């Protein structure tokens, strides 16, 4: 067996409601290394649908939430909360679904109360991407037309997934635009390291560390206020290992951007480390982005669970997301990192998910 093998098959079809005889194939790519670690990605939304890694006893389990077939991702089994999807043109929320760029105000589709969320009504997560395999990498490409969801410029976006022989999943985003436009791509995987779909539905054995001295507080619609505040003495101080379940007993949950620490001259940094104490799985996330959105599945159902893979039931606070990104609503906050990409420039974003095991 090669260091990493890539297999391609069909995950399902999309039928045009205006032409029932027209079907678009959803392709799935399975990347597997010699240790058995595997990742599956589909062309719908350039979505990570499965990620299997071993625990301390050698047990191989899927550790990301998702669905068994395309119907779940299309929302036919209930709301799909962006499981594993590539998010764009801008991740997270844009205040009042609008922004000023140059001398023009652009009005976006409001799909989250008064705000714009994760690219709008039909963001990158709901688009069919082209695919290309080269070596041990799979690249997905999508062209977003000028004016799509209210954004200016035609954007060519690429997302490359690579699985290494030492159990790292490397995801690289790249985009160019024909006009100045905000771009902030991310992956929206929901993790539960206990596996077994899922042995620990309340994250009781999960311990989390975030490499962030500051975070961006939000208003009641989850839009950052513009402040950058120290985590010291708050529930947002996750600079040392904390039991996630214990934290979630104190307040409604995390859905916040954390401003990642960076040493002088450092481009790539540790964003987060999460360990599941029972099975020993450890996830470390590294990125070149300034922030990470830490989200604890606050909007998954509290009582009536969402049906998932292999008969799993997904509940509120049953998984976590670590969405590496620019700060939310940066286009409307002059003190946040500039999200605008101009013609001739290239947007890049790299994130590495590193897996290993540790003793309990």
Short mmCIF file of the C-alpha atoms (twelve columns), coordinates in Angstrom:
data_MODEL
# 
_entry.id   MODEL 
# 
loop_
_atom_site.group_PDB 
_atom_site.id 
_atom_site.type_symbol 
_atom_site.label_atom_id 
_atom_site.label_alt_id 
_atom_site.label_comp_id 
_atom_site.label_asym_id 
_atom_site.label_seq_id 
_atom_site.Cartn_x 
_atom_site.Cartn_y 
_atom_site.Cartn_z 
_atom_site.pdbx_PDB_model_num 
ATOM 1   C CA . UNK A 1   0.000   0.000  0.000   1 
ATOM 2   C CA . UNK A 2   1.208   3.523  -0.790  1 
ATOM 3   C CA . UNK A 3   1.666   5.961  2.099   1 
ATOM 4   C CA . UNK A 4   -1.774  7.375  1.306   1 
ATOM 5   C CA . UNK A 5   -4.345  5.895  -1.050  1 
ATOM 6   C CA . UNK A 6   -7.246  7.771  -2.616  1 
ATOM 7   C CA . UNK A 7   -10.438 6.013  -3.726  1 
ATOM 8   C CA . UNK A 8   -13.319 7.638  -5.578  1 
ATOM 9   C CA . UNK A 9   -16.957 6.559  -5.614  1 
ATOM 10  C CA . UNK A 10  -20.465 8.014  -5.881  1 
ATOM 11  C CA . UNK A 11  -22.175 9.401  -2.780  1 
ATOM 12  C CA . UNK A 12  -25.492 10.183 -4.429  1 
ATOM 13  C CA . UNK A 13  -27.208 12.537 -6.835  1 
ATOM 14  C CA . UNK A 14  -28.788 15.973 -6.872  1 
ATOM 15  C CA . UNK A 15  -31.987 16.188 -8.900  1 
ATOM 16  C CA . UNK A 16  -33.025 19.484 -10.478 1 
ATOM 17  C CA . UNK A 17  -36.615 20.097 -9.218  1 
ATOM 18  C CA . UNK A 18  -37.428 21.775 -12.541 1 
ATOM 19  C CA . UNK A 19  -36.093 18.807 -14.509 1 
ATOM 20  C CA . UNK A 20  -36.551 15.461 -12.702 1 
ATOM 21  C CA . UNK A 21  -34.623 13.650 -15.427 1 
ATOM 22  C CA . UNK A 22  -31.511 15.745 -14.741 1 
ATOM 23  C CA . UNK A 23  -29.119 14.311 -12.142 1 
ATOM 24  C CA . UNK A 24  -25.804 15.669 -10.939 1 
ATOM 25  C CA . UNK A 25  -23.426 13.119 -9.440  1 
ATOM 26  C CA . UNK A 26  -22.025 13.741 -5.963  1 
ATOM 27  C CA . UNK A 27  -18.520 12.298 -5.892  1 
ATOM 28  C CA . UNK A 28  -16.836 11.044 -2.729  1 
ATOM 29  C CA . UNK A 29  -13.100 10.697 -2.159  1 
ATOM 30  C CA . UNK A 30  -11.668 8.464  0.562   1 
ATOM 31  C CA . UNK A 31  -8.097  9.179  1.678   1 
ATOM 32  C CA . UNK A 32  -6.528  6.373  3.765   1 
ATOM 33  C CA . UNK A 33  -3.020  6.043  5.216   1 
ATOM 34  C CA . UNK A 34  -1.127  2.938  6.347   1 
ATOM 35  C CA . UNK A 35  -2.279  3.244  9.953   1 
ATOM 36  C CA . UNK A 36  -5.931  3.133  8.870   1 
ATOM 37  C CA . UNK A 37  -6.691  6.804  9.439   1 
ATOM 38  C CA . UNK A 38  -9.125  7.932  6.756   1 
ATOM 39  C CA . UNK A 39  -10.971 11.030 5.605   1 
ATOM 40  C CA . UNK A 40  -13.943 11.190 3.242   1 
ATOM 41  C CA . UNK A 41  -14.863 14.343 1.332   1 
ATOM 42  C CA . UNK A 42  -17.740 14.896 -1.104  1 
ATOM 43  C CA . UNK A 43  -18.115 17.394 -3.930  1 
ATOM 44  C CA . UNK A 44  -21.311 18.835 -2.413  1 
ATOM 45  C CA . UNK A 45  -20.022 21.715 -0.324  1 
ATOM 46  C CA . UNK A 46  -16.464 20.291 -0.452  1 
ATOM 47  C CA . UNK A 47  -17.696 18.624 2.747   1 
ATOM 48  C CA . UNK A 48  -15.742 16.390 5.127   1 
ATOM 49  C CA . UNK A 49  -18.226 13.590 5.821   1 
ATOM 50  C CA . UNK A 50  -16.078 11.136 7.787   1 
ATOM 51  C CA . UNK A 51  -12.795 11.183 9.699   1 
ATOM 52  C CA . UNK A 52  -11.676 7.907  11.271  1 
ATOM 53  C CA . UNK A 53  -8.748  7.793  13.712  1 
ATOM 54  C CA . UNK A 54  -7.574  5.224  16.257  1 
ATOM 55  C CA . UNK A 55  -7.864  5.490  20.042  1 
ATOM 56  C CA . UNK A 56  -5.270  4.377  22.608  1 
ATOM 57  C CA . UNK A 57  -6.420  0.750  22.209  1 
ATOM 58  C CA . UNK A 58  -6.204  0.811  18.426  1 
ATOM 59  C CA . UNK A 59  -9.968  1.133  17.941  1 
ATOM 60  C CA . UNK A 60  -10.831 2.989  14.736  1 
ATOM 61  C CA . UNK A 61  -13.823 5.331  15.000  1 
ATOM 62  C CA . UNK A 62  -15.439 8.167  13.087  1 
ATOM 63  C CA . UNK A 63  -15.084 11.377 15.114  1 
ATOM 64  C CA . UNK A 64  -17.056 13.911 13.040  1 
ATOM 65  C CA . UNK A 65  -20.814 14.429 12.870  1 
ATOM 66  C CA . UNK A 66  -22.628 13.945 9.587   1 
ATOM 67  C CA . UNK A 67  -25.094 11.861 7.625   1 
ATOM 68  C CA . UNK A 68  -25.088 8.462  5.921   1 
ATOM 69  C CA . UNK A 69  -26.182 9.783  2.531   1 
ATOM 70  C CA . UNK A 70  -26.688 12.952 0.533   1 
ATOM 71  C CA . UNK A 71  -30.283 13.425 1.750   1 
ATOM 72  C CA . UNK A 72  -29.024 14.524 5.160   1 
ATOM 73  C CA . UNK A 73  -26.661 17.089 3.681   1 
ATOM 74  C CA . UNK A 74  -29.492 18.418 1.510   1 
ATOM 75  C CA . UNK A 75  -31.567 18.979 4.646   1 
ATOM 76  C CA . UNK A 76  -34.128 16.265 3.904   1 
ATOM 77  C CA . UNK A 77  -33.706 14.642 7.348   1 
ATOM 78  C CA . UNK A 78  -33.959 17.930 9.223   1 
ATOM 79  C CA . UNK A 79  -31.777 21.013 9.285   1 
ATOM 80  C CA . UNK A 80  -28.164 20.446 8.254   1 
ATOM 81  C CA . UNK A 81  -26.107 22.731 10.547  1 
ATOM 82  C CA . UNK A 82  -23.174 22.925 8.106   1 
ATOM 83  C CA . UNK A 83  -21.752 19.521 9.122   1 
ATOM 84  C CA . UNK A 84  -18.197 19.325 7.742   1 
ATOM 85  C CA . UNK A 85  -18.806 21.905 5.030   1 
ATOM 86  C CA . UNK A 86  -16.552 24.450 3.383   1 
ATOM 87  C CA . UNK A 87  -17.971 27.850 4.345   1 
ATOM 88  C CA . UNK A 88  -17.843 30.903 2.088   1 
ATOM 89  C CA . UNK A 89  -17.762 33.509 0.700   1 
ATOM 90  C CA . UNK A 90  -17.387 34.707 4.295   1 
ATOM 91  C CA . UNK A 91  -17.642 32.495 7.353   1 
ATOM 92  C CA . UNK A 92  -19.516 33.580 10.458  1 
ATOM 93  C CA . UNK A 93  -21.850 36.587 10.781  1 
ATOM 94  C CA . UNK A 94  -21.949 39.931 8.980   1 
ATOM 95  C CA . UNK A 95  -23.875 42.594 10.888  1 
ATOM 96  C CA . UNK A 96  -27.184 43.704 9.400   1 
ATOM 97  C CA . UNK A 97  -26.290 41.719 6.270   1 
ATOM 98  C CA . UNK A 98  -24.437 44.604 4.690   1 
ATOM 99  C CA . UNK A 99  -21.074 46.321 4.383   1 
ATOM 100 C CA . UNK A 100 -19.494 49.416 2.871   1 
ATOM 101 C CA . UNK A 101 -16.647 48.871 0.428   1 
ATOM 102 C CA . UNK A 102 -15.225 51.856 -1.400  1 
ATOM 103 C CA . UNK A 103 -18.176 54.181 -1.797  1 
ATOM 104 C CA . UNK A 104 -20.759 51.444 -2.254  1 
ATOM 105 C CA . UNK A 105 -22.954 49.647 0.243   1 
ATOM 106 C CA . UNK A 106 -23.452 45.965 -0.541  1 
ATOM 107 C CA . UNK A 107 -26.585 44.274 0.788   1 
ATOM 108 C CA . UNK A 108 -26.254 40.549 1.457   1 
ATOM 109 C CA . UNK A 109 -28.942 37.947 2.014   1 
ATOM 110 C CA . UNK A 110 -30.025 37.959 5.670   1 
ATOM 111 C CA . UNK A 111 -30.372 34.339 6.796   1 
ATOM 112 C CA . UNK A 112 -29.710 34.634 10.544  1 
ATOM 113 C CA . UNK A 113 -32.196 37.119 11.954  1 
ATOM 114 C CA . UNK A 114 -31.025 40.543 10.752  1 
ATOM 115 C CA . UNK A 115 -27.567 39.209 9.922   1 
ATOM 116 C CA . UNK A 116 -25.816 37.297 7.156   1 
ATOM 117 C CA . UNK A 117 -24.381 33.912 8.206   1 
ATOM 118 C CA . UNK A 118 -21.865 31.592 6.505   1 
ATOM 119 C CA . UNK A 119 -22.270 32.956 2.990   1 
ATOM 120 C CA . UNK A 120 -26.045 33.359 2.901   1 
ATOM 121 C CA . UNK A 121 -28.997 31.321 1.722   1 
ATOM 122 C CA . UNK A 122 -26.957 29.302 -0.783  1 
ATOM 123 C CA . UNK A 123 -23.381 29.621 0.378   1 
ATOM 124 C CA . UNK A 124 -20.385 27.576 -0.699  1 
ATOM 125 C CA . UNK A 125 -21.615 24.753 1.560   1 
ATOM 126 C CA . UNK A 126 -24.628 24.215 -0.744  1 
ATOM 127 C CA . UNK A 127 -22.751 24.341 -4.047  1 
ATOM 128 C CA . UNK A 128 -21.429 21.511 -6.191  1 
ATOM 129 C CA . UNK A 129 -17.654 21.750 -6.532  1 
ATOM 130 C CA . UNK A 130 -15.405 20.433 -9.283  1 
ATOM 131 C CA . UNK A 131 -12.758 17.938 -8.134  1 
ATOM 132 C CA . UNK A 132 -9.241  16.967 -9.116  1 
ATOM 133 C CA . UNK A 133 -6.850  14.378 -7.664  1 
ATOM 134 C CA . UNK A 134 -3.121  14.989 -7.772  1 
ATOM 135 C CA . UNK A 135 -0.812  12.652 -5.871  1 
ATOM 136 C CA . UNK A 136 -2.137  12.290 -2.323  1 
ATOM 137 C CA . UNK A 137 -4.247  15.456 -2.481  1 
ATOM 138 C CA . UNK A 138 -7.781  16.186 -3.622  1 
ATOM 139 C CA . UNK A 139 -8.619  19.722 -4.727  1 
ATOM 140 C CA . UNK A 140 -12.154 21.067 -4.994  1 
ATOM 141 C CA . UNK A 141 -12.917 24.183 -7.067  1 
ATOM 142 C CA . UNK A 142 -15.909 26.493 -7.266  1 
ATOM 143 C CA . UNK A 143 -16.570 29.700 -9.221  1 
ATOM 144 C CA . UNK A 144 -18.819 32.126 -7.361  1 
ATOM 145 C CA . UNK A 145 -20.400 34.572 -9.787  1 
ATOM 146 C CA . UNK A 146 -20.328 38.344 -9.413  1 
ATOM 147 C CA . UNK A 147 -23.313 39.351 -7.250  1 
ATOM 148 C CA . UNK A 148 -23.881 35.896 -5.764  1 
ATOM 149 C CA . UNK A 149 -25.594 36.298 -2.360  1 
ATOM 150 C CA . UNK A 150 -24.930 40.046 -2.750  1 
ATOM 151 C CA . UNK A 151 -21.124 39.938 -2.925  1 
ATOM 152 C CA . UNK A 152 -19.112 41.838 -5.552  1 
ATOM 153 C CA . UNK A 153 -16.693 40.118 -7.923  1 
ATOM 154 C CA . UNK A 154 -16.364 36.701 -9.468  1 
ATOM 155 C CA . UNK A 155 -14.403 34.479 -7.093  1 
ATOM 156 C CA . UNK A 156 -12.484 31.317 -7.911  1 
ATOM 157 C CA . UNK A 157 -12.147 29.257 -4.729  1 
ATOM 158 C CA . UNK A 158 -10.050 26.123 -4.226  1 
ATOM 159 C CA . UNK A 159 -9.943  23.786 -1.223  1 
ATOM 160 C CA . UNK A 160 -7.306  21.058 -1.007  1 
ATOM 161 C CA . UNK A 161 -7.479  18.113 1.409   1 
ATOM 162 C CA . UNK A 162 -4.373  16.082 2.158   1 
ATOM 163 C CA . UNK A 163 -3.946  13.198 4.617   1 
ATOM 164 C CA . UNK A 164 -0.377  12.560 5.747   1 
ATOM 165 C CA . UNK A 165 1.252   9.312  6.812   1 
ATOM 166 C CA . UNK A 166 1.579   10.656 10.375  1 
ATOM 167 C CA . UNK A 167 -2.160  11.285 10.884  1 
ATOM 168 C CA . UNK A 168 -2.478  14.930 9.963   1 
ATOM 169 C CA . UNK A 169 -5.358  16.208 7.868   1 
ATOM 170 C CA . UNK A 170 -4.143  19.321 6.054   1 
ATOM 171 C CA . UNK A 171 -6.735  21.654 4.533   1 
ATOM 172 C CA . UNK A 172 -5.661  24.583 2.371   1 
ATOM 173 C CA . UNK A 173 -7.966  27.275 1.007   1 
ATOM 174 C CA . UNK A 174 -7.162  29.659 -1.832  1 
ATOM 175 C CA . UNK A 175 -9.252  32.287 -3.614  1 
ATOM 176 C CA . UNK A 176 -8.966  35.116 -6.129  1 
ATOM 177 C CA . UNK A 177 -11.506 37.750 -7.172  1 
ATOM 178 C CA . UNK A 178 -12.186 40.021 -10.144 1 
ATOM 179 C CA . UNK A 179 -13.279 42.845 -7.803  1 
ATOM 180 C CA . UNK A 180 -12.435 43.851 -4.221  1 
ATOM 181 C CA . UNK A 181 -14.501 41.572 -1.974  1 
ATOM 182 C CA . UNK A 182 -14.374 40.127 1.553   1 
ATOM 183 C CA . UNK A 183 -13.264 36.486 1.726   1 
ATOM 184 C CA . UNK A 184 -13.079 34.337 4.852   1 
ATOM 185 C CA . UNK A 185 -13.233 30.594 4.181   1 
ATOM 186 C CA . UNK A 186 -13.274 27.853 6.812   1 
ATOM 187 C CA . UNK A 187 -14.178 24.232 7.472   1 
ATOM 188 C CA . UNK A 188 -17.184 23.629 9.731   1 
ATOM 189 C CA . UNK A 189 -16.579 20.116 11.086  1 
ATOM 190 C CA . UNK A 190 -18.233 19.063 14.347  1 
ATOM 191 C CA . UNK A 191 -15.939 16.855 16.447  1 
ATOM 192 C CA . UNK A 192 -16.591 14.347 19.193  1 
ATOM 193 C CA . UNK A 193 -13.375 12.483 19.941  1 
ATOM 194 C CA . UNK A 194 -15.067 9.648  21.829  1 
ATOM 195 C CA . UNK A 195 -16.130 8.084  18.537  1 
ATOM 196 C CA . UNK A 196 -18.569 5.177  18.424  1 
ATOM 197 C CA . UNK A 197 -21.189 7.709  17.259  1 
ATOM 198 C CA . UNK A 198 -20.863 8.872  20.078  1 
ATOM 199 C CA . UNK A 199 -19.941 7.231  23.370  1 
ATOM 200 C CA . UNK A 200 -19.676 10.600 25.138  1 
ATOM 201 C CA . UNK A 201 -22.694 12.611 24.009  1 
ATOM 202 C CA . UNK A 202 -22.165 15.330 26.607  1 
ATOM 203 C CA . UNK A 203 -18.393 15.784 26.179  1 
ATOM 204 C CA . UNK A 204 -17.860 14.754 29.815  1 
ATOM 205 C CA . UNK A 205 -14.339 13.479 29.160  1 
ATOM 206 C CA . UNK A 206 -13.250 16.217 26.753  1 
ATOM 207 C CA . UNK A 207 -10.608 18.677 27.936  1 
ATOM 208 C CA . UNK A 208 -9.896  21.771 25.855  1 
ATOM 209 C CA . UNK A 209 -7.072  24.304 25.565  1 
ATOM 210 C CA . UNK A 210 -7.164  27.406 23.337  1 
ATOM 211 C CA . UNK A 211 -4.022  29.405 22.602  1 
ATOM 212 C CA . UNK A 212 -5.676  32.799 23.039  1 
ATOM 213 C CA . UNK A 213 -5.193  35.606 25.551  1 
ATOM 214 C CA . UNK A 214 -8.091  37.600 24.074  1 
ATOM 215 C CA . UNK A 215 -11.513 37.079 22.528  1 
ATOM 216 C CA . UNK A 216 -14.134 39.221 20.784  1 
ATOM 217 C CA . UNK A 217 -17.330 39.708 22.880  1 
ATOM 218 C CA . UNK A 218 -20.655 39.623 21.035  1 
ATOM 219 C CA . UNK A 219 -24.064 41.286 21.252  1 
ATOM 220 C CA . UNK A 220 -27.372 39.453 21.584  1 
ATOM 221 C CA . UNK A 221 -27.338 38.550 17.865  1 
ATOM 222 C CA . UNK A 222 -23.795 37.098 18.180  1 
ATOM 223 C CA . UNK A 223 -22.161 39.968 16.286  1 
ATOM 224 C CA . UNK A 224 -18.810 41.099 17.772  1 
ATOM 225 C CA . UNK A 225 -19.062 44.436 19.532  1 
ATOM 226 C CA . UNK A 226 -15.685 45.513 18.171  1 
ATOM 227 C CA . UNK A 227 -13.913 45.078 21.494  1 
ATOM 228 C CA . UNK A 228 -10.937 42.777 21.938  1 
ATOM 229 C CA . UNK A 229 -10.992 41.686 25.572  1 
ATOM 230 C CA . UNK A 230 -8.671  39.707 27.830  1 
ATOM 231 C CA . UNK A 231 -9.874  36.223 28.765  1 
ATOM 232 C CA . UNK A 232 -8.293  36.582 32.212  1 
ATOM 233 C CA . UNK A 233 -10.717 35.671 35.004  1 
ATOM 234 C CA . UNK A 234 -13.555 34.654 32.670  1 
ATOM 235 C CA . UNK A 235 -15.080 31.429 31.333  1 
ATOM 236 C CA . UNK A 236 -13.238 32.273 28.112  1 
ATOM 237 C CA . UNK A 237 -9.871  31.636 29.731  1 
ATOM 238 C CA . UNK A 238 -9.039  28.286 28.159  1 
ATOM 239 C CA . UNK A 239 -5.270  28.735 28.136  1 
ATOM 240 C CA . UNK A 240 -4.885  25.680 30.352  1 
ATOM 241 C CA . UNK A 241 -6.746  22.372 30.018  1 
ATOM 242 C CA . UNK A 242 -10.357 22.682 31.170  1 
ATOM 243 C CA . UNK A 243 -13.096 20.062 31.313  1 
ATOM 244 C CA . UNK A 244 -15.547 21.113 28.626  1 
ATOM 245 C CA . UNK A 245 -18.616 19.544 30.224  1 
ATOM 246 C CA . UNK A 246 -17.957 21.378 33.499  1 
ATOM 247 C CA . UNK A 247 -17.670 24.677 31.634  1 
ATOM 248 C CA . UNK A 248 -20.967 24.087 29.830  1 
ATOM 249 C CA . UNK A 249 -22.744 23.766 33.178  1 
ATOM 250 C CA . UNK A 250 -21.813 27.377 33.972  1 
ATOM 251 C CA . UNK A 251 -23.305 29.192 30.965  1 
ATOM 252 C CA . UNK A 252 -25.171 28.527 27.667  1 
ATOM 253 C CA . UNK A 253 -22.125 27.563 25.619  1 
ATOM 254 C CA . UNK A 254 -19.374 28.902 23.401  1 
ATOM 255 C CA . UNK A 255 -19.943 30.556 20.033  1 
ATOM 256 C CA . UNK A 256 -17.078 33.011 20.107  1 
ATOM 257 C CA . UNK A 257 -14.042 34.075 18.168  1 
ATOM 258 C CA . UNK A 258 -10.752 33.723 20.035  1 
ATOM 259 C CA . UNK A 259 -7.799  35.903 18.991  1 
ATOM 260 C CA . UNK A 260 -4.892  33.517 18.623  1 
ATOM 261 C CA . UNK A 261 -1.545  34.267 20.225  1 
ATOM 262 C CA . UNK A 262 1.360   34.689 17.844  1 
ATOM 263 C CA . UNK A 263 5.055   35.133 18.490  1 
ATOM 264 C CA . UNK A 264 6.984   37.720 16.486  1 
ATOM 265 C CA . UNK A 265 7.611   36.451 12.962  1 
ATOM 266 C CA . UNK A 266 5.448   33.369 13.490  1 
ATOM 267 C CA . UNK A 267 2.930   32.600 10.741  1 
ATOM 268 C CA . UNK A 268 1.742   29.130 11.734  1 
ATOM 269 C CA . UNK A 269 0.610   28.537 15.303  1 
ATOM 270 C CA . UNK A 270 -1.201  26.188 17.654  1 
ATOM 271 C CA . UNK A 271 -4.850  27.202 17.875  1 
ATOM 272 C CA . UNK A 272 -6.292  24.490 20.095  1 
ATOM 273 C CA . UNK A 273 -5.754  21.132 21.743  1 
ATOM 274 C CA . UNK A 274 -8.591  18.819 22.803  1 
ATOM 275 C CA . UNK A 275 -8.185  15.466 24.553  1 
ATOM 276 C CA . UNK A 276 -10.818 12.854 25.293  1 
ATOM 277 C CA . UNK A 277 -9.655  11.291 28.552  1 
ATOM 278 C CA . UNK A 278 -11.373 7.927  28.209  1 
ATOM 279 C CA . UNK A 279 -10.268 6.905  24.719  1 
ATOM 280 C CA . UNK A 280 -7.033  8.917  24.718  1 
ATOM 281 C CA . UNK A 281 -7.585  10.632 21.371  1 
ATOM 282 C CA . UNK A 282 -5.978  14.066 21.073  1 
ATOM 283 C CA . UNK A 283 -6.711  16.687 18.415  1 
ATOM 284 C CA . UNK A 284 -4.345  19.601 17.863  1 
ATOM 285 C CA . UNK A 285 -5.298  22.375 15.437  1 
ATOM 286 C CA . UNK A 286 -2.666  24.582 13.794  1 
ATOM 287 C CA . UNK A 287 -3.373  27.522 11.497  1 
ATOM 288 C CA . UNK A 288 -2.064  30.694 9.877   1 
ATOM 289 C CA . UNK A 289 -5.334  32.547 10.582  1 
ATOM 290 C CA . UNK A 290 -5.710  35.232 13.283  1 
ATOM 291 C CA . UNK A 291 -8.728  33.652 14.967  1 
ATOM 292 C CA . UNK A 292 -10.655 30.498 15.727  1 
ATOM 293 C CA . UNK A 293 -14.389 30.256 16.334  1 
ATOM 294 C CA . UNK A 294 -14.975 27.854 19.205  1 
ATOM 295 C CA . UNK A 295 -18.536 26.555 19.003  1 
ATOM 296 C CA . UNK A 296 -20.137 23.958 21.272  1 
ATOM 297 C CA . UNK A 297 -23.179 22.935 19.191  1 
ATOM 298 C CA . UNK A 298 -25.499 25.279 21.080  1 
ATOM 299 C CA . UNK A 299 -28.084 25.193 18.287  1 
ATOM 300 C CA . UNK A 300 -28.358 21.439 17.954  1 
ATOM 301 C CA . UNK A 301 -31.648 20.130 19.438  1 
ATOM 302 C CA . UNK A 302 -31.926 19.967 23.212  1 
ATOM 303 C CA . UNK A 303 -34.611 17.261 23.341  1 
ATOM 304 C CA . UNK A 304 -35.611 15.989 19.888  1 
ATOM 305 C CA . UNK A 305 -32.259 14.805 18.475  1 
ATOM 306 C CA . UNK A 306 -31.090 15.222 14.916  1 
ATOM 307 C CA . UNK A 307 -30.636 11.757 13.294  1 
ATOM 308 C CA . UNK A 308 -27.049 11.211 12.168  1 
ATOM 309 C CA . UNK A 309 -24.677 8.564  10.855  1 
ATOM 310 C CA . UNK A 310 -25.027 4.906  11.831  1 
ATOM 311 C CA . UNK A 311 -28.129 5.563  13.911  1 
ATOM 312 C CA . UNK A 312 -26.419 8.234  16.023  1 
ATOM 313 C CA . UNK A 313 -28.491 10.953 17.666  1 
ATOM 314 C CA . UNK A 314 -27.037 14.444 17.800  1 
ATOM 315 C CA . UNK A 315 -27.893 16.677 20.748  1 
ATOM 316 C CA . UNK A 316 -27.067 20.178 21.936  1 
ATOM 317 C CA . UNK A 317 -23.519 20.361 23.380  1 
ATOM 318 C CA . UNK A 318 -22.704 16.941 21.925  1 
ATOM 319 C CA . UNK A 319 -19.833 18.144 19.744  1 
ATOM 320 C CA . UNK A 320 -17.493 21.087 19.235  1 
ATOM 321 C CA . UNK A 321 -16.216 23.079 16.257  1 
ATOM 322 C CA . UNK A 322 -12.871 24.826 15.842  1 
ATOM 323 C CA . UNK A 323 -13.344 27.071 12.814  1 
ATOM 324 C CA . UNK A 324 -10.043 28.786 11.963  1 
ATOM 325 C CA . UNK A 325 -10.821 32.161 10.421  1 
ATOM 326 C CA . UNK A 326 -10.507 35.909 10.284  1 
ATOM 327 C CA . UNK A 327 -12.469 37.722 12.998  1 
ATOM 328 C CA . UNK A 328 -16.253 37.724 12.390  1 
ATOM 329 C CA . UNK A 329 -17.758 40.857 10.824  1 
ATOM 330 C CA . UNK A 330 -14.241 42.116 10.070  1 
ATOM 331 C CA . UNK A 331 -15.538 43.956 7.004   1 
ATOM 332 C CA . UNK A 332 -17.454 46.281 9.347   1 
ATOM 333 C CA . UNK A 333 -14.780 46.668 12.051  1 
ATOM 334 C CA . UNK A 334 -11.775 48.831 11.177  1 
ATOM 335 C CA . UNK A 335 -9.753  47.439 14.118  1 
ATOM 336 C CA . UNK A 336 -10.134 43.815 12.952  1 
ATOM 337 C CA . UNK A 337 -7.825  42.201 10.356  1 
ATOM 338 C CA . UNK A 338 -8.753  43.356 6.836   1 
ATOM 339 C CA . UNK A 339 -10.753 40.628 5.004   1 
ATOM 340 C CA . UNK A 340 -10.824 42.316 1.571   1 
ATOM 341 C CA . UNK A 341 -9.085  40.594 -1.339  1 
ATOM 342 C CA . UNK A 342 -8.357  42.760 -4.383  1 
ATOM 343 C CA . UNK A 343 -7.852  41.675 -7.993  1 
ATOM 344 C CA . UNK A 344 -4.367  40.252 -8.467  1 
ATOM 345 C CA . UNK A 345 -4.085  39.202 -4.805  1 
ATOM 346 C CA . UNK A 346 -4.536  35.649 -3.532  1 
ATOM 347 C CA . UNK A 347 -6.394  34.702 -0.365  1 
ATOM 348 C CA . UNK A 348 -4.738  31.772 1.418   1 
ATOM 349 C CA . UNK A 349 -5.629  29.875 4.566   1 
ATOM 350 C CA . UNK A 350 -4.059  26.708 5.937   1 
ATOM 351 C CA . UNK A 351 -5.264  24.541 8.811   1 
ATOM 352 C CA . UNK A 352 -3.795  21.277 10.093  1 
ATOM 353 C CA . UNK A 353 -5.719  18.789 12.246  1 
ATOM 354 C CA . UNK A 354 -3.152  16.594 13.987  1 
ATOM 355 C CA . UNK A 355 -4.239  13.391 15.750  1 
ATOM 356 C CA . UNK A 356 -2.422  11.215 18.243  1 
ATOM 357 C CA . UNK A 357 -3.164  9.318  21.436  1 
ATOM 358 C CA . UNK A 358 -2.181  9.944  25.037  1 
ATOM 359 C CA . UNK A 359 -2.627  7.831  28.174  1 
ATOM 360 C CA . UNK A 360 -5.626  8.564  30.370  1 
# 
